[in-house]
Amino acid sequence: MPEPEKAAKAPQEHETRVLDPRSLRGLAHPLRMQLLRALRHHGPATASQLAERLGESSGATSYHLRQLAAHRFVEDDPSLGKGRERWWKAVGQGIRWDESLHSDPDPDVRGAADLLLHEVASNHTQELSTWIATRHDWPAWAGASDLSDFTLRLPPAAARELGERLHALIEEYRDSPGAGAPDAARVRLHLHAFPQHED
């Protein structure tokens, strides 16, 4: 059964979840990250619908949805369930690191952080590749899309400040009046900032 249009287009809270060691370990699994991403991007769904979308078994999606729920990344959406049908929805729309995770000595936490970061980077690469392959389907967006990179010389404090200012600017556009325009589309913004050794 397809997802109802109302459910897919319903606005969701823009709450950002701060990851601590426990919640990081609860999220750091490739399928869990895919499930959470699907619920955030496409709205509420059942385990069976998500299994079909992701090419997984409904048993696997059900198990990992329950794990995500145990860590409060997803929750039931009782407004959509009929009988034994269980609908899930994302809680919040973003995650960020607790500062302590950067220096956590626990190898399990470091391993979970590495896995999560690699999954995020792989997803970004996939999204960019899909955009490049399908960009001719979006003629009106030819001058509106962006694929830029910059090199700056900054100390860590200035890099942090720059990131915070960019995030604040992006938040100003989240509830833009133009979001309801006929030509509006979901726009993905990737922000990567990292140091490099100078050769």
VOFILUM-360985 format. One record per residue (C-alpha): x negated, y, z negated; residue number from 1. Coordinates in pm, 1 decimal, always signed. Layout:
<node><xx>X</xx><yy>Y</yy><zz>Z</zz><num>NUM</num></node>
...
//
This chain:
<node><xx>+0.0</xx><yy>+0.0</yy><zz>+0.0</zz><num>1</num></node>
<node><xx>-155.8</xx><yy>+336.6</yy><zz>+99.8</zz><num>2</num></node>
<node><xx>-225.2</xx><yy>+599.5</yy><zz>-160.3</zz><num>3</num></node>
<node><xx>+56.4</xx><yy>+856.5</yy><zz>-179.6</zz><num>4</num></node>
<node><xx>-30.6</xx><yy>+1194.3</yy><zz>-29.5</zz><num>5</num></node>
<node><xx>+74.7</xx><yy>+1375.0</yy><zz>-348.0</zz><num>6</num></node>
<node><xx>-167.9</xx><yy>+1173.1</yy><zz>-557.0</zz><num>7</num></node>
<node><xx>-459.4</xx><yy>+1227.0</yy><zz>-318.9</zz><num>8</num></node>
<node><xx>-406.6</xx><yy>+1603.3</yy><zz>-306.2</zz><num>9</num></node>
<node><xx>-325.4</xx><yy>+1662.7</yy><zz>-671.5</zz><num>10</num></node>
<node><xx>-568.0</xx><yy>+1909.3</yy><zz>-832.8</zz><num>11</num></node>
<node><xx>-795.5</xx><yy>+1760.9</yy><zz>-1094.2</zz><num>12</num></node>
<node><xx>-970.6</xx><yy>+1920.0</yy><zz>-1389.2</zz><num>13</num></node>
<node><xx>-1315.8</xx><yy>+2057.1</yy><zz>-1315.3</zz><num>14</num></node>
<node><xx>-1459.2</xx><yy>+1944.3</yy><zz>-1647.4</zz><num>15</num></node>
<node><xx>-1827.9</xx><yy>+1849.4</yy><zz>-1635.3</zz><num>16</num></node>
<node><xx>-1927.6</xx><yy>+1546.9</yy><zz>-1842.4</zz><num>17</num></node>
<node><xx>-2257.4</xx><yy>+1568.6</yy><zz>-2031.7</zz><num>18</num></node>
<node><xx>-2437.0</xx><yy>+1232.7</yy><zz>-2016.4</zz><num>19</num></node>
<node><xx>-2589.2</xx><yy>+1100.1</yy><zz>-2336.2</zz><num>20</num></node>
<node><xx>-2785.4</xx><yy>+770.4</yy><zz>-2349.7</zz><num>21</num></node>
<node><xx>-2472.6</xx><yy>+558.2</yy><zz>-2407.5</zz><num>22</num></node>
<node><xx>-2260.6</xx><yy>+714.2</yy><zz>-2131.0</zz><num>23</num></node>
<node><xx>-2558.3</xx><yy>+714.3</yy><zz>-1892.8</zz><num>24</num></node>
<node><xx>-2595.8</xx><yy>+336.9</yy><zz>-1935.3</zz><num>25</num></node>
<node><xx>-2218.9</xx><yy>+300.9</yy><zz>-1887.0</zz><num>26</num></node>
<node><xx>-2226.0</xx><yy>+484.7</yy><zz>-1554.3</zz><num>27</num></node>
<node><xx>-2559.1</xx><yy>+366.8</yy><zz>-1411.0</zz><num>28</num></node>
<node><xx>-2430.8</xx><yy>+86.1</yy><zz>-1190.5</zz><num>29</num></node>
<node><xx>-2395.7</xx><yy>+121.9</yy><zz>-811.5</zz><num>30</num></node>
<node><xx>-2033.3</xx><yy>+2.8</yy><zz>-794.1</zz><num>31</num></node>
<node><xx>-1925.5</xx><yy>+212.8</yy><zz>-1093.1</zz><num>32</num></node>
<node><xx>-2072.6</xx><yy>+521.2</yy><zz>-931.0</zz><num>33</num></node>
<node><xx>-1893.9</xx><yy>+440.0</yy><zz>-603.2</zz><num>34</num></node>
<node><xx>-1564.1</xx><yy>+388.5</yy><zz>-786.8</zz><num>35</num></node>
<node><xx>-1594.2</xx><yy>+717.7</yy><zz>-972.7</zz><num>36</num></node>
<node><xx>-1689.9</xx><yy>+899.8</yy><zz>-652.1</zz><num>37</num></node>
<node><xx>-1390.0</xx><yy>+750.1</yy><zz>-467.1</zz><num>38</num></node>
<node><xx>-1147.2</xx><yy>+854.9</yy><zz>-741.2</zz><num>39</num></node>
<node><xx>-1293.3</xx><yy>+1206.1</yy><zz>-750.7</zz><num>40</num></node>
<node><xx>-1280.9</xx><yy>+1251.4</yy><zz>-373.4</zz><num>41</num></node>
<node><xx>-958.9</xx><yy>+1069.2</yy><zz>-284.2</zz><num>42</num></node>
<node><xx>-746.3</xx><yy>+1088.7</yy><zz>-598.9</zz><num>43</num></node>
<node><xx>-582.0</xx><yy>+816.5</yy><zz>-808.6</zz><num>44</num></node>
<node><xx>-583.7</xx><yy>+457.1</yy><zz>-683.4</zz><num>45</num></node>
<node><xx>-536.6</xx><yy>+98.2</yy><zz>-794.3</zz><num>46</num></node>
<node><xx>-820.2</xx><yy>-152.9</yy><zz>-828.9</zz><num>47</num></node>
<node><xx>-693.0</xx><yy>-327.8</yy><zz>-513.6</zz><num>48</num></node>
<node><xx>-693.1</xx><yy>-5.6</yy><zz>-310.4</zz><num>49</num></node>
<node><xx>-1044.3</xx><yy>+74.3</yy><zz>-428.7</zz><num>50</num></node>
<node><xx>-1159.7</xx><yy>-279.9</yy><zz>-348.4</zz><num>51</num></node>
<node><xx>-1031.4</xx><yy>-239.6</yy><zz>+7.2</zz><num>52</num></node>
<node><xx>-1189.4</xx><yy>+103.4</yy><zz>+45.9</zz><num>53</num></node>
<node><xx>-1529.9</xx><yy>-11.6</yy><zz>-84.8</zz><num>54</num></node>
<node><xx>-1536.2</xx><yy>-363.4</yy><zz>+59.3</zz><num>55</num></node>
<node><xx>-1541.6</xx><yy>-528.7</yy><zz>-283.1</zz><num>56</num></node>
<node><xx>-1323.9</xx><yy>-784.3</yy><zz>-459.3</zz><num>57</num></node>
<node><xx>-1038.2</xx><yy>-654.1</yy><zz>-673.7</zz><num>58</num></node>
<node><xx>-1181.0</xx><yy>-858.0</yy><zz>-963.3</zz><num>59</num></node>
<node><xx>-1507.5</xx><yy>-662.5</yy><zz>-942.6</zz><num>60</num></node>
<node><xx>-1335.8</xx><yy>-325.5</yy><zz>-913.2</zz><num>61</num></node>
<node><xx>-1100.8</xx><yy>-407.2</yy><zz>-1203.6</zz><num>62</num></node>
<node><xx>-1390.9</xx><yy>-506.5</yy><zz>-1428.7</zz><num>63</num></node>
<node><xx>-1600.3</xx><yy>-200.0</yy><zz>-1350.0</zz><num>64</num></node>
<node><xx>-1301.2</xx><yy>+34.9</yy><zz>-1379.8</zz><num>65</num></node>
<node><xx>-1246.2</xx><yy>-97.7</yy><zz>-1731.8</zz><num>66</num></node>
<node><xx>-1614.5</xx><yy>-33.6</yy><zz>-1808.6</zz><num>67</num></node>
<node><xx>-1582.8</xx><yy>+321.8</yy><zz>-1676.5</zz><num>68</num></node>
<node><xx>-1270.7</xx><yy>+368.4</yy><zz>-1890.4</zz><num>69</num></node>
<node><xx>-1457.5</xx><yy>+245.9</yy><zz>-2199.8</zz><num>70</num></node>
<node><xx>-1702.3</xx><yy>+533.5</yy><zz>-2142.2</zz><num>71</num></node>
<node><xx>-1419.5</xx><yy>+781.7</yy><zz>-2061.6</zz><num>72</num></node>
<node><xx>-1515.6</xx><yy>+841.7</yy><zz>-1696.7</zz><num>73</num></node>
<node><xx>-1173.5</xx><yy>+720.0</yy><zz>-1575.5</zz><num>74</num></node>
<node><xx>-832.3</xx><yy>+668.7</yy><zz>-1731.1</zz><num>75</num></node>
<node><xx>-489.3</xx><yy>+527.0</yy><zz>-1652.8</zz><num>76</num></node>
<node><xx>-251.0</xx><yy>+743.5</yy><zz>-1454.0</zz><num>77</num></node>
<node><xx>+84.9</xx><yy>+626.3</yy><zz>-1595.6</zz><num>78</num></node>
<node><xx>+278.4</xx><yy>+865.9</yy><zz>-1370.1</zz><num>79</num></node>
<node><xx>+198.5</xx><yy>+643.7</yy><zz>-1069.7</zz><num>80</num></node>
<node><xx>+219.1</xx><yy>+290.1</yy><zz>-1209.4</zz><num>81</num></node>
<node><xx>+514.4</xx><yy>+64.9</yy><zz>-1128.9</zz><num>82</num></node>
<node><xx>+555.3</xx><yy>-257.4</yy><zz>-1325.0</zz><num>83</num></node>
<node><xx>+215.3</xx><yy>-419.5</yy><zz>-1372.3</zz><num>84</num></node>
<node><xx>+49.8</xx><yy>-197.0</yy><zz>-1112.1</zz><num>85</num></node>
<node><xx>-227.3</xx><yy>+1.3</yy><zz>-1282.0</zz><num>86</num></node>
<node><xx>-341.4</xx><yy>+330.2</yy><zz>-1129.9</zz><num>87</num></node>
<node><xx>-669.5</xx><yy>+493.2</yy><zz>-1224.6</zz><num>88</num></node>
<node><xx>-784.5</xx><yy>+853.3</yy><zz>-1203.8</zz><num>89</num></node>
<node><xx>-1115.7</xx><yy>+1026.5</yy><zz>-1263.4</zz><num>90</num></node>
<node><xx>-1168.7</xx><yy>+1224.1</yy><zz>-1582.2</zz><num>91</num></node>
<node><xx>-1342.3</xx><yy>+1548.5</yy><zz>-1489.0</zz><num>92</num></node>
<node><xx>-1525.2</xx><yy>+1626.1</yy><zz>-1167.9</zz><num>93</num></node>
<node><xx>-1893.7</xx><yy>+1641.2</yy><zz>-1253.2</zz><num>94</num></node>
<node><xx>-2177.2</xx><yy>+1514.8</yy><zz>-1469.4</zz><num>95</num></node>
<node><xx>-2492.8</xx><yy>+1670.2</yy><zz>-1603.6</zz><num>96</num></node>
<node><xx>-2781.7</xx><yy>+1551.3</yy><zz>-1816.0</zz><num>97</num></node>
<node><xx>-2814.7</xx><yy>+1599.9</yy><zz>-2187.8</zz><num>98</num></node>
<node><xx>-3158.9</xx><yy>+1759.4</yy><zz>-2228.1</zz><num>99</num></node>
<node><xx>-3275.4</xx><yy>+1474.5</yy><zz>-2453.0</zz><num>100</num></node>
<node><xx>-3250.0</xx><yy>+1226.1</yy><zz>-2163.9</zz><num>101</num></node>
<node><xx>-3551.4</xx><yy>+1379.5</yy><zz>-1991.8</zz><num>102</num></node>
<node><xx>-3782.1</xx><yy>+1265.1</yy><zz>-2269.4</zz><num>103</num></node>
<node><xx>-3599.1</xx><yy>+959.7</yy><zz>-2405.6</zz><num>104</num></node>
<node><xx>-3861.9</xx><yy>+693.1</yy><zz>-2494.3</zz><num>105</num></node>
<node><xx>-3617.2</xx><yy>+400.1</yy><zz>-2452.7</zz><num>106</num></node>
<node><xx>-3708.8</xx><yy>+206.9</yy><zz>-2133.5</zz><num>107</num></node>
<node><xx>-3341.3</xx><yy>+107.0</yy><zz>-2087.7</zz><num>108</num></node>
<node><xx>-3238.8</xx><yy>+473.5</yy><zz>-2081.2</zz><num>109</num></node>
<node><xx>-3521.6</xx><yy>+561.3</yy><zz>-1841.0</zz><num>110</num></node>
<node><xx>-3423.1</xx><yy>+270.0</yy><zz>-1616.6</zz><num>111</num></node>
<node><xx>-3057.0</xx><yy>+377.8</yy><zz>-1617.4</zz><num>112</num></node>
<node><xx>-3160.4</xx><yy>+735.5</yy><zz>-1535.3</zz><num>113</num></node>
<node><xx>-3378.7</xx><yy>+614.5</yy><zz>-1245.5</zz><num>114</num></node>
<node><xx>-3094.4</xx><yy>+401.6</yy><zz>-1107.5</zz><num>115</num></node>
<node><xx>-2844.4</xx><yy>+685.9</yy><zz>-1132.6</zz><num>116</num></node>
<node><xx>-3076.9</xx><yy>+933.9</yy><zz>-962.1</zz><num>117</num></node>
<node><xx>-3157.1</xx><yy>+690.9</yy><zz>-679.2</zz><num>118</num></node>
<node><xx>-2785.2</xx><yy>+625.1</yy><zz>-624.1</zz><num>119</num></node>
<node><xx>-2709.5</xx><yy>+998.6</yy><zz>-613.3</zz><num>120</num></node>
<node><xx>-2995.5</xx><yy>+1057.4</yy><zz>-367.2</zz><num>121</num></node>
<node><xx>-2880.7</xx><yy>+765.6</yy><zz>-148.1</zz><num>122</num></node>
<node><xx>-2526.9</xx><yy>+901.4</yy><zz>-144.8</zz><num>123</num></node>
<node><xx>-2650.6</xx><yy>+1247.2</yy><zz>-46.1</zz><num>124</num></node>
<node><xx>-2853.5</xx><yy>+1095.5</yy><zz>+237.0</zz><num>125</num></node>
<node><xx>-2552.1</xx><yy>+897.1</yy><zz>+357.6</zz><num>126</num></node>
<node><xx>-2325.1</xx><yy>+1203.0</yy><zz>+348.8</zz><num>127</num></node>
<node><xx>-2576.0</xx><yy>+1410.6</yy><zz>+545.0</zz><num>128</num></node>
<node><xx>-2623.3</xx><yy>+1135.7</yy><zz>+803.0</zz><num>129</num></node>
<node><xx>-2246.1</xx><yy>+1104.7</yy><zz>+845.4</zz><num>130</num></node>
<node><xx>-2214.1</xx><yy>+1481.5</yy><zz>+890.6</zz><num>131</num></node>
<node><xx>-2490.1</xx><yy>+1490.4</yy><zz>+1153.8</zz><num>132</num></node>
<node><xx>-2334.5</xx><yy>+1196.4</yy><zz>+1341.2</zz><num>133</num></node>
<node><xx>-1983.9</xx><yy>+1350.2</yy><zz>+1338.9</zz><num>134</num></node>
<node><xx>-2059.1</xx><yy>+1723.8</yy><zz>+1354.1</zz><num>135</num></node>
<node><xx>-1918.9</xx><yy>+1751.0</yy><zz>+1708.4</zz><num>136</num></node>
<node><xx>-1578.4</xx><yy>+1658.6</yy><zz>+1564.1</zz><num>137</num></node>
<node><xx>-1588.1</xx><yy>+1985.4</yy><zz>+1367.1</zz><num>138</num></node>
<node><xx>-1640.9</xx><yy>+2264.5</yy><zz>+1627.6</zz><num>139</num></node>
<node><xx>-1502.7</xx><yy>+2538.0</yy><zz>+1399.6</zz><num>140</num></node>
<node><xx>-1767.6</xx><yy>+2449.4</yy><zz>+1140.6</zz><num>141</num></node>
<node><xx>-2070.1</xx><yy>+2488.6</yy><zz>+1371.0</zz><num>142</num></node>
<node><xx>-2176.0</xx><yy>+2818.3</yy><zz>+1214.3</zz><num>143</num></node>
<node><xx>-2037.0</xx><yy>+2747.7</yy><zz>+868.9</zz><num>144</num></node>
<node><xx>-2238.7</xx><yy>+2438.2</yy><zz>+780.1</zz><num>145</num></node>
<node><xx>-2590.8</xx><yy>+2464.1</yy><zz>+643.1</zz><num>146</num></node>
<node><xx>-2892.6</xx><yy>+2237.0</yy><zz>+634.9</zz><num>147</num></node>
<node><xx>-3167.7</xx><yy>+2453.9</yy><zz>+487.2</zz><num>148</num></node>
<node><xx>-3468.5</xx><yy>+2409.1</yy><zz>+266.3</zz><num>149</num></node>
<node><xx>-3686.6</xx><yy>+2658.4</yy><zz>+83.3</zz><num>150</num></node>
<node><xx>-4022.8</xx><yy>+2647.1</yy><zz>-89.3</zz><num>151</num></node>
<node><xx>-4079.8</xx><yy>+2878.5</yy><zz>-386.5</zz><num>152</num></node>
<node><xx>-4348.9</xx><yy>+2906.3</yy><zz>-652.0</zz><num>153</num></node>
<node><xx>-4169.8</xx><yy>+2906.7</yy><zz>-988.7</zz><num>154</num></node>
<node><xx>-4237.3</xx><yy>+2807.3</yy><zz>-1347.7</zz><num>155</num></node>
<node><xx>-3985.1</xx><yy>+2562.5</yy><zz>-1502.6</zz><num>156</num></node>
<node><xx>-3792.3</xx><yy>+2840.3</yy><zz>-1681.1</zz><num>157</num></node>
<node><xx>-3734.7</xx><yy>+3032.8</yy><zz>-1358.7</zz><num>158</num></node>
<node><xx>-3632.2</xx><yy>+2714.8</yy><zz>-1173.2</zz><num>159</num></node>
<node><xx>-3378.3</xx><yy>+2643.0</yy><zz>-1447.4</zz><num>160</num></node>
<node><xx>-3244.1</xx><yy>+2999.7</yy><zz>-1429.1</zz><num>161</num></node>
<node><xx>-3213.7</xx><yy>+2975.5</yy><zz>-1049.9</zz><num>162</num></node>
<node><xx>-3018.4</xx><yy>+2651.0</yy><zz>-1080.9</zz><num>163</num></node>
<node><xx>-2784.0</xx><yy>+2799.5</yy><zz>-1340.3</zz><num>164</num></node>
<node><xx>-2716.6</xx><yy>+3103.6</yy><zz>-1122.0</zz><num>165</num></node>
<node><xx>-2648.4</xx><yy>+2887.0</yy><zz>-816.9</zz><num>166</num></node>
<node><xx>-2409.3</xx><yy>+2668.3</yy><zz>-1016.2</zz><num>167</num></node>
<node><xx>-2226.5</xx><yy>+2977.8</yy><zz>-1145.5</zz><num>168</num></node>
<node><xx>-2189.7</xx><yy>+3113.6</yy><zz>-791.4</zz><num>169</num></node>
<node><xx>-2052.9</xx><yy>+2782.2</yy><zz>-663.5</zz><num>170</num></node>
<node><xx>-1800.0</xx><yy>+2773.8</yy><zz>-949.2</zz><num>171</num></node>
<node><xx>-1665.1</xx><yy>+3111.7</yy><zz>-831.2</zz><num>172</num></node>
<node><xx>-1557.1</xx><yy>+2942.7</yy><zz>-506.9</zz><num>173</num></node>
<node><xx>-1398.5</xx><yy>+2636.3</yy><zz>-667.5</zz><num>174</num></node>
<node><xx>-1050.0</xx><yy>+2790.0</yy><zz>-696.1</zz><num>175</num></node>
<node><xx>-1087.9</xx><yy>+3025.0</yy><zz>-400.4</zz><num>176</num></node>
<node><xx>-763.3</xx><yy>+3162.3</yy><zz>-252.7</zz><num>177</num></node>
<node><xx>-884.8</xx><yy>+3026.1</yy><zz>+82.5</zz><num>178</num></node>
<node><xx>-862.7</xx><yy>+2666.6</yy><zz>-44.6</zz><num>179</num></node>
<node><xx>-504.2</xx><yy>+2647.3</yy><zz>+79.6</zz><num>180</num></node>
<node><xx>-581.5</xx><yy>+2784.6</yy><zz>+427.3</zz><num>181</num></node>
<node><xx>-481.3</xx><yy>+2562.6</yy><zz>+722.5</zz><num>182</num></node>
<node><xx>-843.4</xx><yy>+2530.2</yy><zz>+834.4</zz><num>183</num></node>
<node><xx>-980.8</xx><yy>+2455.1</yy><zz>+484.6</zz><num>184</num></node>
<node><xx>-1166.8</xx><yy>+2125.8</yy><zz>+440.7</zz><num>185</num></node>
<node><xx>-1341.4</xx><yy>+1956.5</yy><zz>+152.4</zz><num>186</num></node>
<node><xx>-1696.4</xx><yy>+2095.1</yy><zz>+158.0</zz><num>187</num></node>
<node><xx>-1987.2</xx><yy>+1908.1</yy><zz>-0.1</zz><num>188</num></node>
<node><xx>-2281.1</xx><yy>+2108.9</yy><zz>-133.9</zz><num>189</num></node>
<node><xx>-2602.1</xx><yy>+1932.2</yy><zz>-229.3</zz><num>190</num></node>
<node><xx>-2852.8</xx><yy>+2114.9</yy><zz>-444.4</zz><num>191</num></node>
<node><xx>-3198.1</xx><yy>+1960.9</yy><zz>-488.7</zz><num>192</num></node>
<node><xx>-3471.9</xx><yy>+2139.7</yy><zz>-678.0</zz><num>193</num></node>
<node><xx>-3794.5</xx><yy>+1961.7</yy><zz>-768.8</zz><num>194</num></node>
<node><xx>-4169.9</xx><yy>+2033.9</yy><zz>-793.2</zz><num>195</num></node>
<node><xx>-4428.5</xx><yy>+1899.6</yy><zz>-549.2</zz><num>196</num></node>
<node><xx>-4801.9</xx><yy>+1848.9</yy><zz>-572.1</zz><num>197</num></node>
<node><xx>-4991.5</xx><yy>+2087.1</yy><zz>-345.8</zz><num>198</num></node>
<node><xx>-5222.2</xx><yy>+1902.8</yy><zz>-108.0</zz><num>199</num></node>
//
